C-alpha cells in the first residue's frame, strides 16, 4: 500500500529556494575546510604591494625577522614570506597556511588590504578601529583552514601602522609561539614517550620529565641523568642534575654558568684527549632571564658552548629551578651539536621538552 505525502512538492520547493538563496560565500562555508599546513616559526604577511615596498617591510624585518637568542650563527626569530591580498585570493593553497599577519593602512581606503580588513572585522569593529587608536589588532582562528591563526594589525595611517607593528611585536610573537606548541607536541612525541627513561630519572633524581620515545638514557646516577637523540642532522642532548641550595648567589648568571661548566668538565668531552665542554660567553653573551617554571622561581640561561682543545660547539638552553621545599636546585639543560645545520628548530624542540619538567 502506497501513501502519498501531500507536502512533498512544498518541501522540494523550499529546499530549492534555500539553496538558490545561499550566497557563494555561504556555500563556501558549508564545504569541509582543509587542514592548515606549514612549518612552525613561519609567518605569512598579507599586505598591499605598495605598502610592503616601504619602510613597513623594514619594520617587519627588523622585529619579526630579528635574530633568535642565541645561536652560533644568526637565524631569524620567524621566517617571513609575503603575499598581496590578490595573490592570496587567487590561490587556494596560499590560504591554507598556518599563521598569517594581515596588515593595512586604513587611510588608503581603496586598497585591497584595507578592504580585506574591513570585511573581516565587520562594520562595527571597523568603525571602532577608525575611532580608537588603541584598538589595532584582532586574532581569528580557522579563517580559511582548520588549525590556522590569522592576526590582523592596522593603523589609521602608515606611521601609526609602523608604531603598532613595533608595539605589538612581543605580544604577537608570544601568541605565535604558543600556537606553534601544538605542532611541536605532535612532532616531538609522534612516536610516544620513553616511559622507562622517565621512570629512571624520577627514581634517581625525583624529577618528572616527558621524554620522547627516540631519546635514549645514556647516563643515570644519583646526581645526573643524560638523555641523547642522535640523527643524521644533529645530536640533541638533555642533562638533568640536582644539587644542594646553599646561597642566593647560585641563582645568578655566574651560578648557572658554574653548574653547567662543572657538569661539562666532568661528563662531556669529544674523542680527543683532554677535552671538555664549557660555556663560551666570550664570542657571544650568556643571556639570563628570571621566570617561573613548575610554579617555582627559575632562571633561564641561553648561550653557546664549545669543547676545549677541539673544534666543536653549539647552542644550549638551561633552567635552574629553586626547589625550596627540598632545599635543592634542579638544573635541566638542552644542547645541540649540528654542524652545518640550522639550529633554531632543534633548540625550540629542546626547550619544549625542558618545559615539561616537574620537580
N, C-alpha and C positions, 0 to 999 in steps of 0.2 A: 504494500500500500504506500503510495507516494503522497507526501504533503507538500504543498507549495507555500512558501513564505511570502506574504503579500508585501513585505517591506524590502525584499531583495533589490529591486530597482532603485529604491531610495538610498539604500546603503551604498550601492555601487556609485550612484551619483555623488553622494557625499565624499566618498574616497577620492573620486576624480577631482572634485572641487578642491579638496585639501592638497592633493599632490600638485595640481596645477597652480595653486596659490603659493606654494613654497618658493621662496627665492632660491637662486643658485647658491647663495651663501648658507642658507638654512639647510639645503640638501647636502652641502659640503660637510656641515657639522654632523649630519647623520651618518656619514661614512666612518668606517673604523679608522682611527688615527694610527699612523705608523709609530714605531718606537724611534725616539731620537738617537742619533749616533754621533760618534766623535770622541777624541781623547779628552782626558782631564786637563786642566790648566790651559784651556784654549778659549778665547772669547772672539766671537764674530761681531764686528762692529757694523751696524747698518747706518749709513749716513749718505746724504747727497754728495755727488762728486765735488761740487764747488766747495761745500763745507769741509770735506775731507782734505782737499788740496789747499789747506790753510793752516794756521797755527793751531787749529783744533787737533789735527793729526799729530803735531809735535807734542802737544799736551798729553795725548793718549800714549804716545810712545814713551814719553818721559816717566809717566807714572805707572801705567799698566804694563809697559814693557821694560820697567826698571830691573836691575839685577837682583836675582834671587839670593837671599842671605843664607848661607855663604858657601860658595863653591870654588874649586881651584881655578876654573875658567868661567868667565861670565856667561850666565844663561838668564833669560828673562823670567820675571815672576809669572807672566802669562804670554802664551803665543797669541798674536793678534792677526786676524785677517779681516778684510773689508769687502763689503758688498754695498751697492746702491740699493734703494728700495725697488727700483725697476729690475735689477738683477735678481733680487730675492723673489720677486713676484713671478718671474718668468721661468724659474727652475725649481721644481718640487724638492729635489734633494737638498737644495740650499735652505729650505725651510724646515729641514728635519735634523739640524744640528742641535747640540745640547745647550749651549749658552750664547745668548745674544745681548749686545748692548746697543740699543736703538737711541740715537741722539738726534736732536733737532733744535734749530734756531727758530723759535716761534715768530720772530719778526718777519721771516721770509714765509709769508702765508701761502704762497703759490708752490712752494717746494713739495716734492713727493714725501720727503721725510716729515715735514710738518703735518701734511695731510694724513700720513700714516699714524703719527702720534695722536692727532685729533680724533681719528676714527677709533683707535684702540682705547683711548682714555674715555671717550664719550663726552658729550657736550657739557655736562655739569662739571666734570673734572677738568676739562679743557678750559672752561671759564675760570675755574679756581686757579689753574696754572698761570693764566694771564694776570690774575689779580694778586696772587700771593707768591712772592719770590721764594719763600721757604718751602713751598710745595713744588719740588723739582725732580722727584723720582717716583717711580712706581714699578712694582715687580709683578709679573704674570707667570703662571705655570701652565705647561702643556698647551701653549698657544697654537702651534701647528703640528706638534707631535707629542707623544707621551714621554715623560722623563726629560722635560725641557724647561729651561728658565729663561725668561726674557726680561731684561732690565731696561726700562725707559728712563731716559735722562734728558732734560731740556733746559733751555734758558730763554728768557724773553728777548734776548739779543745775543749776538755771538760772544761778546765779552762776558756776559752773565753765564753763558753755557760753559765757557772755559773755566770760570771760577767754580761752577758746580761740579765739573769733572774733577778738579783738584780736591775740593772739599769732601766729595763723596767717595773718593778712591778707597780709603780704608774700609768703609762700610761695605762697599760693593765687593772688594777683594775677599772680605770675610764671608760674605754670602756665597760667592763662587766657590771658595774653599770648602765651606760647609756642604754645599750642593755636590761637590766632587767626592765627598766622603762615601757616598753610596757606590760610586764606581770603584773607589779604592777597595771597599769592602768586598765587592763582587770579584775583583781581580785577585786580591791578596789571598782571600780564603776560598777561592774557587775549588780547590781540592780538599777543603775541610781543615781541621786543626790537628796538630800533633799533640794528642792528649797525653801520651807517655812523657814527652818533654815537659808539658805543663805541670804534670803531677810531680816530676822530679824536681823542678825548680821550686814548686810550692813546698815540697818536703824539705829541701835543703835550706832555703832562704826565707820561707814564709811569704813569698811574693807570687801573686797571680798575674799571669800574662797570657794573652791569647796568641798562641804560637801557630803560624801557618804550617800546613802539613809538610811543605817542602823545606822547612828549616830543620836542621839536624843538631842535636845537642852534642857538642864535641868536648865539653868540659863541664863538670858539675861537682863542686865540693861545698864545704861549709861556708865559704865566703864569696865564691864566684861561680856564675853559670855563663857559658858561652854558646851561643847559637850561630849557625852559619848556613847560608844558602849559596851554593855555587852554580853558576851558569856560564855559558859562553861569553856573555856580555859583562858580568860583574860577579864579584864576591861580596855578598851582603852579610853583615855581622851584627850581632846584638850581645852586649855584655850586661849582666845583672850582678850587683855587688851590694853587700851590706857591711856597714862599719859603725862603730860607736860614735855617737854625737857627743862631742866634748866642748865645743865652743861655737859661738855665732860666726867666728872667723871662717869656719868651714863652709858656710853658706854664702860665699863670695866668689868672685871670678878666680882669685888665687886659690881658694879652697877647692873649687871644682877642677881647676887645672891640675892641682897636686894629686887628687884622687885619680884622675884619668892618666896622668903621667906615671904614677906608681903602678897602676894596672898594666899599662903599656910596656913598661920596663920589665915587669915580672912575667907577663904571659904572652906578649905578641912580638914576633920577630919574623924576618924573612929567612930564606935558606942560607944567606950569607952569615958567617960567624960574627959575633959581637954587634948584632943589630937589635934594635928595639923601637917601639912606637913612641912618639911624643906629640904633644900639641905644637903646631907650628904657628905661633902668633907673631912671628917676625914678618913673614910675607903677607899675611892677612890677619886682621884683628880677631880676637875671640870675643864674640858678642854674648852678653848675658842679659836675660830678661826674667825678672821675678814674676811669678804667676802662681796659680793654684792647680794642682793635679791630684785627682782622687781626694778632693777636699782637704788637701794638705799643702802647707807652704812649700814651694818648689822654686828652684832657679833652673832656667833652661840655658844651655850653652850651645852655640853654633860656631863652628870653625873648621879649620883644615888640620890634617895630621900628616906626618911624614915618618919615614923609617931612617933612623940614624945609621950612617955608614952604608946606605943603599939608596937606590933611586925609585922609591915608591911613595905614594901619597894619595890623599883623597879627602873627602868631606866627612864630617861627623855632626851628630846632634846628641846632646846629653841632657838628662834630667836628674837633678839632685833633690831628693824628696825628704823632708823632715818628718820622720815617724816619731812624733813626740811621745806617744803612749809607750813605745818600746825604748825610747831614749837612743834611737839609732837613725842613721841616714841610709836611704836606699838610692843607689846610683844605677841608672839604666842608660845605656849608650848604644847608638846605632852608627856604624861607619861602613863606608863602601869603598871598594877598590875596583875601578872600572876604567882602565887606561884607554883613551881614545873614544870613550862613550860620553854622551850627555848624562849628567848625574842628577838632574833635578827630580825626575820621576822616581828614581831609586830612593832619594832622600825623602820625598813625600811619602812613599810607601813605608819606609822605615819609621818615620815619625808617626804615621798612623798606628803601626803596631805598638810602638812605645807608649802611646797614649791610652792603650787598653790596660795599663798596669794598675794593679790594686795591691796595697800593702797593709 
